[in-house]
Amino acid sequence: MVAGTGLRLSIGVWTVTRAVLMMCVFRVWDMPGSDVSVDIEVIYQGWYGVLRGGIFPYDDVTWQYPPAAALAVLAPGLLPFLNYAPAFFVLCLAADAAVMGMLLYAARDGRRGPLGVWVWVTGVPLLGPIVYARYDVMVTAVAVAALLTVGRRTRLAGALTGFGALLKIWPVLLVIGTPRGRATRSVWSAALVTAGVLGMFFTAAMPGALAFLTFQRDRGTEVESLGSLVFHLARHIGWHGKARLNYGSVEFLGRHVHAVSALALGLSVLAFGWLLLWRLRARRFTPTTPYDAAFAAVLLFTTTSRVISPQYMIWLIGLAAVCVTMGTPRQRLPILLVLMAAPLTQLEFPIWFSHVVASDKLGVATLTLRNGLLVAATVVACSRLWRETVTEGHLPEGEPDPPAERESALVPG
């Protein structure tokens, strides 16, 4: 009864908060700072016109997305009775509702409780209207569906993961924690086949499908990333670089920027190496390991990226909601840290973005606190994942498997 009441209350709060977000993107209520909907009305709508002609915008450096992203950009055409931007906002609301519905369904038995649903209900408005002004909430809906099915329908989970990876790359990390054996073979093979078939289709059907790889390679250090703090602070001791719009985002330009960007790429490579090492060393896969590992992996690559755009937080909030819904016992602290970072992200963009670009004390302090919370969440999530699956996974010889590990062996292939 208590769980049912909590779920009904969460639906009410979701309805109210999403109505507020829609008023923001429709400019019924103007928020301070930059207008987050401009990119939809200018950049996305421009891509829409190009994509409708059967080609990718391969001469536009702001197109930095894998080929299936074209489906998200073209999707507002499914609502011909609305102009492009309003149709896009409505579709983002629908994706938000889909995530909500999936979480409610996963929590329906009452044993898991509504806490995971509340992570999504509260996390999205903490991040603000940027959620409906980028297509990342659509990608997050696909990722949530993949994770929630990984323990029951592995081939479907793999297919969704492969599709998600062609929408925005990062969902490929969702499969890192699948239990060894049939489950891994089923999920990974389905993901590879889906991504391969769709990738070949887009490459054959539309010129410029792989142009995004060049534009991603040439990106620098964006002003909201972890590496940018070096230049925000350096400005106060005589560094004379500039913050300018470059490759679709505001980046630092000047001496030593290339070196810091290379260092960020190196950190991402090290993060990938750590994930491979963890996969090889892990001995104890519990029923919650796939969710813990996906959350930790996406945290790693978000934090070490040369670009930490505000919409990246949508991914983490969605995965955090799945982790709590599925009863992961060890990720509560990093999930709390991510939720604390969400309102700071809304402050640094769009509300105080001018302060961030100017590297003044308010902008630097806000950004330092937000990025510090993400670093702390990453360290805690990864260390707890390692401890549970590697350190505690090495049992004394002759000792029987723990109940959680025996249960994981029952996951269908």
Secondary structure, 3 states (H helix, E strand, C coil): CHHHHHHHHHHHHHHHHHHHHHHHHCCCCCCCCCCCCHHHHHHHHHHHHHHCCCCCCCCCCCCCCCCCHHHHHHHHHHCCCCCHHHHHHHHHHHHHHHHHHHHHHHCCCCCCCCHHHHHHHHHHHHHCHHHHCCCHHHHHHHHHHHHHHCCCCHHHHHHHHHHHHHHHCHHHHHHHHCCCCHHHHHHHHHHHHHHHHHHHHHHHHCCCCCCHHHHHHCCCCECCCCCHHHHHHHHHHCCCCEEEEECCEEEEECCCHHHHHHHHHHHHHHHHHHHHHHHHHCCCCCCCHHHHHHHHHHHHHHHCCCCCCCCHHHHHHHHHHHHHHCCCCCCHHHHHHHHHHHHHHHHHHHHCHHHHHHCCHHHHHHHHHHHHHHHHHHHHHHHHHHHHHHHCCCCCCCCCCCHHHHHHCCCCC
